Amino acid sequence: MFSIFNYASPRQFLLDTLSSKQKLDPEFSVRKWAKEMDLKSHTLLVMLLQGTRPLRVKHAAFLAKGLRLSSQEKLYLQALIQFEGAEDPEEKSLYELWLSDLNPGKEFRTKEVDEFMVISHWVHMAILAITQLRDFESSAQWIHARLKSKVEISEINAALTRLLSLGLLVKNKEGKLEATFNRVTTRDDVANAGARKYHQEVLKLAGEAIEKSPITQREAQSFVLSVSSDKIPLAKEMIRKFRAQFAQAIGSDAGSEVYQMTVQFFQLTESPTSKGVEDEGVDTENNPVSSKKEIFNA
């Protein structure tokens, strides 16, 4: 899904690309990227990434070089910039038609990638929960520090931009970020893929917590038992009820830290007649953001 043809915001594409590059190479910097674009200084690129300077069509040439875009992708980037900057509805509609023609899928989609990323990457839900901390500060640097550098600051900037664009975060009168607790709705196949990726990432975090977090700040329980297949629906119902009760009893609108709660119940053995595993549907309209105490469930 990481293609410019899946984006409606050129700045979001830039932020996600930078985040991806820094994941592959932690030493990759905006300064180095600016050199790849043949820019004399990285200042302009910093301002474009931060949104303090608007993207213009004239910027497309050096951006396309740094993004390594094909000629068609470069045209798409130019059209995105013009679409985003257009104020007249008719002009915006014209650029939308152009984007649809340039898109290999012949469809200009504005939110699908953003919604997938919100569901699939744990940092988005972590940020929404962090806004509930009593000492919360609305800066990427502060969030980065509180997350103990588990993600690059570029990923946090990209996530903040995405949450704001989807209306999951807003700025109040004082300029402080607040979670709106709106809900994300995606197609079932997108939601399922996103939920799978989310759980995989959370399990990695849990593994890291076992090694790095003091035992007084975590609790890990695991056991194996024999289960009759007709008890599976009851087991799932009990787990869901426990999750809701736990969030109600333990969650706080003004907490001191953000914790991740993960419950896993899965089949360990497989009978010779088993037909395989089917994806469990995820009700993304009701699940991702359900209450102030329970920020995300999938």
C-alpha positions as a printed Julia matrix, in Angstrom:
298×3 Matrix{Float64}:
   0.0     0.0     0.0
   3.07    2.3     0.26
   2.67    4.04   -3.1
   2.05    7.66   -3.99
  -1.02    6.51   -5.93
  -2.63    5.62   -2.61
  -2.2     9.09   -1.14
  -4.33   12.22   -1.18
  -1.85   14.35    0.78
   1.64   14.97   -0.67
   2.98   15.99    2.74
   1.71   12.78    4.33
   3.5    10.81    1.62
   6.71   12.7     2.36
   6.41   12.04    6.09
   5.68    8.35    5.59
   8.58    8.0     3.16
  10.97    9.63    5.63
   9.7     7.35    8.39
  10.24    4.3     6.17
  13.77    5.39    5.26
  14.7     5.92    8.91
  13.36    2.5     9.83
  15.66    0.93    7.26
  18.56    3.21    8.17
  18.41    4.84   11.65
  21.19    7.23   10.6
  19.22    8.58    7.64
  18.44   12.27    8.21
  16.51   15.12    6.61
  19.89   16.73    5.86
  21.01   13.62    3.96
  17.69   13.47    2.1
  18.05   17.12    1.09
  21.47   16.32   -0.4
  19.89   13.51   -2.45
  17.49   16.15   -3.78
  20.42   18.44   -4.69
  19.21   21.11   -2.28
  21.87   23.53   -0.99
  20.27   23.5     2.46
  17.91   21.16    4.27
  15.94   24.08    5.74
  13.35   24.18    2.97
  12.73   20.44    3.23
  12.31   20.74    7.01
   9.7    23.47    6.55
   7.83   21.42    3.93
   7.79   18.4     6.22
   6.63   20.47    9.18
   3.93   22.21    7.15
   5.31   25.68    7.98
   5.78   26.28    4.25
   3.13   25.17    1.72
   4.01   22.69   -0.99
   4.13   24.23   -4.49
   4.36   22.69   -7.94
   7.87   24.16   -8.27
   8.96   21.87   -5.4
   7.92   18.73   -7.29
  11.16   18.49   -9.31
  13.56   18.06   -6.38
  11.02   16.1    -4.31
  10.53   13.62   -7.15
  14.29   13.1    -7.28
  14.49   12.36   -3.55
  11.43   10.14   -3.75
  12.78    8.4    -6.87
   9.5     8.79   -8.69
   8.79    7.73  -12.23
   7.55   10.33  -14.73
   3.92    9.31  -14.12
   4.42    9.38  -10.35
   5.95   12.84  -10.64
   2.88   14.05  -12.56
   0.71   12.53   -9.85
   2.71   14.38   -7.18
   2.23   17.65   -9.06
  -1.51   17.01   -9.35
  -1.71   16.21   -5.62
   0.01   19.48   -4.77
  -2.39   21.4    -7.03
  -5.4    19.5    -5.67
  -4.43   20.28   -2.09
  -3.79   23.94   -2.84
  -6.96   24.53   -4.88
  -9.6    26.61   -3.13
 -12.24   26.79   -5.84
 -14.55   23.7    -5.81
 -14.58   23.46   -9.61
 -10.8    23.67   -9.75
 -10.52   20.99   -7.06
 -12.93   18.78   -9.01
 -10.81   19.21  -12.15
  -7.63   18.12  -10.33
  -9.52   15.17   -8.85
 -10.38   13.97  -12.37
  -6.74   14.39  -13.37
  -5.61   12.34  -10.38
  -8.08    9.57  -11.29
  -6.72    9.49  -14.84
  -3.11    9.32  -13.61
  -3.87    6.63  -11.02
  -3.27    3.1   -12.43
  -6.34    1.96  -10.48
  -8.37    4.76  -12.08
  -9.65    5.75   -8.66
  -8.55    8.64   -6.48
  -8.98    7.51   -2.87
  -8.54   10.02   -0.09
  -8.61    8.11    3.19
  -8.01    4.4     2.67
  -4.27    4.43    3.41
  -4.67    6.75    6.41
  -7.35    4.52    7.92
  -5.25    1.4     7.34
  -2.22    3.02    8.98
  -4.24    4.13   12.02
  -5.51    0.59   12.6
  -2.25   -1.19   11.79
   0.41    0.88   13.61
   0.2     0.96   17.4
   1.7     4.46   17.66
  -1.58    6.1    16.58
  -3.62    4.6    19.41
  -0.74    5.22   21.81
  -0.8     8.93   20.93
  -4.57    9.11   21.48
  -4.08    7.55   24.92
  -1.13    9.82   25.7
  -3.37   12.88   25.28
  -5.16   11.69   28.42
  -2.05   11.91   30.62
  -2.28   14.63   33.25
   1.06   16.15   32.2
   0.5    15.86   28.44
   2.32   18.31   26.18
   1.36   18.78   22.52
   4.73   18.28   20.88
   6.23   15.42   18.91
   9.42   15.74   20.96
   7.54   15.27   24.26
   5.59   12.27   22.92
   8.85   10.81   21.57
  10.45   11.09   24.99
   7.47    9.51   26.78
   7.5     6.57   24.36
  11.14    5.98   25.3
  12.19    6.3    21.66
  10.27    3.16   20.66
   9.58    4.93   17.35
  11.41    7.61   15.4
  10.22   11.18   15.79
   9.44   11.19   12.06
   6.91    8.4    12.68
   5.31   10.46   15.44
   5.08   13.51   13.17
   3.5    11.38   10.45
   1.04    9.87   12.93
   0.07   13.28   14.33
  -0.59   14.62   10.83
  -2.69   11.56    9.99
  -4.73   11.69   13.21
  -5.46   15.39   12.66
  -6.48   14.85    9.03
  -8.9    12.08   10.03
 -10.39   14.17   12.83
  -9.21   11.79   15.55
  -7.15   14.62   17.01
  -8.04   18.32   17.14
  -6.4    21.45   18.52
  -8.41   23.27   21.2
  -8.55   27.05   21.64
  -5.24   26.99   23.49
  -3.59   25.02   20.69
  -3.36   21.83   22.75
  -4.05   18.51   21.06
  -7.15   16.62   22.18
  -8.52   13.22   21.15
 -12.02   13.44   19.65
 -12.81    9.73   20.13
 -14.38    9.56   16.71
 -14.39    6.18   15.0
 -12.51    4.89   12.0
 -14.46    2.97    9.36
 -12.72    0.94    6.64
 -13.59   -1.86    4.26
 -13.55   -5.29    5.92
 -10.48   -6.52    4.03
  -8.51   -3.39    4.96
  -9.62   -3.63    8.6
  -8.66   -7.31    8.85
  -5.2    -6.69    7.38
  -4.72   -3.68    9.65
  -5.82   -5.54   12.78
  -3.45   -8.44   12.03
  -0.52   -6.05   11.62
  -1.49   -4.21   14.82
  -1.52   -7.41   16.9
   1.82   -8.5    15.43
   3.41   -5.18   16.38
   1.92   -5.23   19.88
   3.29   -8.72   20.49
   6.75   -7.44   19.56
   6.34   -4.63   22.09
   5.31   -7.19   24.72
   8.46   -9.19   24.04
  10.59   -6.07   24.46
   8.78   -5.2    27.71
   9.72   -8.59   29.2
  13.38   -7.74   28.64
  13.39   -4.02   29.44
  10.53   -3.15   31.83
  10.92   -3.78   35.59
   8.67   -6.54   36.89
   6.9    -4.06   39.17
   5.63   -2.23   36.07
   4.29   -5.22   34.15
   2.34   -8.43   34.58
   2.64  -11.45   32.28
   0.55  -14.59   32.66
   0.42  -17.56   30.31
  -1.01  -21.05   30.6
  -2.15  -23.94   28.42
  -5.34  -25.94   28.85
  -7.5   -28.47   27.03
 -10.67  -26.87   25.61
 -13.82  -28.3    24.08
 -14.71  -26.64   20.77
 -18.23  -25.82   21.96
 -16.72  -23.65   24.73
 -14.88  -21.32   22.31
 -17.77  -18.81   21.97
 -18.06  -18.65   25.77
 -14.29  -18.11   26.13
 -14.33  -15.23   23.65
 -17.32  -13.64   25.33
 -15.66  -13.84   28.77
 -12.46  -12.28   27.43
 -14.39   -9.41   25.87
 -16.33   -8.79   29.07
 -13.12   -8.85   31.09
 -11.54   -6.34   28.71
 -14.44   -3.93   29.14
 -14.5    -4.35   32.93
 -10.73   -3.92   33.13
 -10.81   -0.71   31.09
 -13.64    0.67   33.24
 -11.96   -0.16   36.55
  -8.32    0.64   35.71
  -8.51    3.31   32.99
  -8.22    6.98   33.92
  -8.95   10.22   32.09
  -5.87   11.76   33.75
  -3.41    8.9    34.08
   0.28    9.11   34.84
   1.46    6.6    32.18
   0.03    4.7    29.19
  -0.12    0.91   29.39
  -0.82   -1.68   26.7
  -3.18   -4.51   27.62
  -3.13   -7.54   25.31
  -5.02  -10.8    25.79
  -4.27  -13.7    23.45
  -6.34  -16.88   23.24
  -5.51  -19.14   20.3
  -5.46  -22.76   19.17
  -2.13  -24.46   19.84
  -2.8   -27.92   18.4
  -4.36  -28.87   15.08
  -6.44  -31.94   14.31
  -5.85  -33.92   11.08
  -9.28  -32.83    9.8
  -8.7   -29.13   10.38
  -9.54  -26.94    7.38
  -7.33  -24.04    8.38
  -7.91  -20.72   10.04
 -10.34  -18.09    8.84
  -9.88  -14.41    9.55
 -12.01  -13.13   12.37
 -13.89  -10.06   11.22
 -13.1    -6.75   12.86
 -15.92   -4.29   13.37
 -13.83   -1.19   12.74
 -16.8     1.11   13.08
 -17.25    0.08   16.68
 -13.81   -1.05   17.68
 -10.85    1.29   17.17
 -11.9     4.13   19.47
 -14.65    3.15   21.85
 -14.25    5.24   24.98
 -11.91    7.6    26.81
 -10.7     4.77   29.02
 -10.39    2.1    26.36
  -8.64    3.77   23.45
  -8.36    0.83   21.06
  -9.45   -2.75   20.71
  -9.32   -5.11   17.78
